[in-house]
């Protein structure tokens, strides 16, 4: 919005001081009206009645002409030296366009920043959900764990199966991670069971099983170590072997539950 510029010595100017109150009011109102309507100080004959609510505005317009503050034109009046003190219509419009362009650039930059932040947060969420290990892994040697893991989450039992994939490197990594932590042997059956359990606990599809499982192992390795046989359970009769994965007497209930979980 343009502003009217008035010198602080305007009221005591030698041209202004002799004006009547209504002529003075008409002059100031005309400055504001011309600025608001971008007329560059021109007031049409038919427009004079809209400039101010003073009565008999033509009479006071003549007073302003006689004082040298206005000049008469073919179809109205021109405020004397208007463009020396007030902004021109062209300058006001250019300022408005520049301001509009600055606002549009600022809004566009804010939109780009929001989109970049949203894309970054979505990418981080997908990476975390796809590659972070479960917070509270369930220990391996639990009969309840192996018998019920097929219903734990949307991918339970699916990512733990081979399905034509080669998990030999993953299983070898599991053996290397666990072997220094226990005197018990880390059998291929145990590494496969560890892999199957950790992947079945994932809430979304794991993009990098090797890294996902390794993180889980290093976060809580004790949860995936073989459990020693319980006291009093080693005295199995002759020929009664124990399952190397679940440490249950054969036939192993945990292995049976695993077979049932597979389609």
CORDA-V786544 format. One record per backbone hydrogen bond with DSSP energy under -0.5 kcal/mol. NH is the residue of the N-H (numbers start at 1). CO is the residue of the C=O. Records with the same first field share a line. If there is no record, write none. Layout:
# CORDA-V786544
NH=CO ; CO
This chain:
# CORDA-V786544
6=4
10=7
12=9
13=10
17=13
19=16
24=20
25=21
26=22
27=23
28=24
29=25
30=26
31=27
32=28
33=29
34=30
35=31
36=32
37=33
38=34 ; 35
39=34
42=39
43=77
45=75
48=44 ; 45
50=47
51=47 ; 48
52=48
59=56
60=56
61=57
62=58
63=59
64=60
65=61
66=62
67=63
68=65
69=64
70=64
71=78
73=76
76=73
77=43
78=71
79=41
80=69
82=79
84=81
85=81 ; 82
86=82
92=88
93=89
94=90
95=91
96=92
97=93
98=94
99=95
100=96
101=97
102=98
103=99
104=100
105=101
106=102
107=103
108=104
109=105
110=106
111=107
112=108
113=109
114=110
115=111
116=112
117=113
118=114
119=115
120=116
121=117
122=118
123=119
124=120
125=121
126=122
127=123
128=124
129=125
130=126
131=127
132=128
140=223
142=140
146=142
147=143
148=144
149=145
151=148
152=149
153=151
155=202
156=153
158=155
159=155
161=158
165=162
167=165
171=167
172=168
173=169
174=170
175=171
176=172
177=173
178=174
179=175
180=176
181=178
182=179
187=185
191=187
192=188
193=189
194=190
195=191
196=192
197=193
198=194
199=195
200=196
201=197 ; 198
202=199
207=130
208=130
212=208
213=209
214=210
215=211
216=212
217=213
218=214
219=215
220=216
223=220
224=221
225=222
233=230
236=234
240=237
241=239
243=248
247=243
250=241
256=252
257=253
258=254
259=255
260=256
261=257
262=258
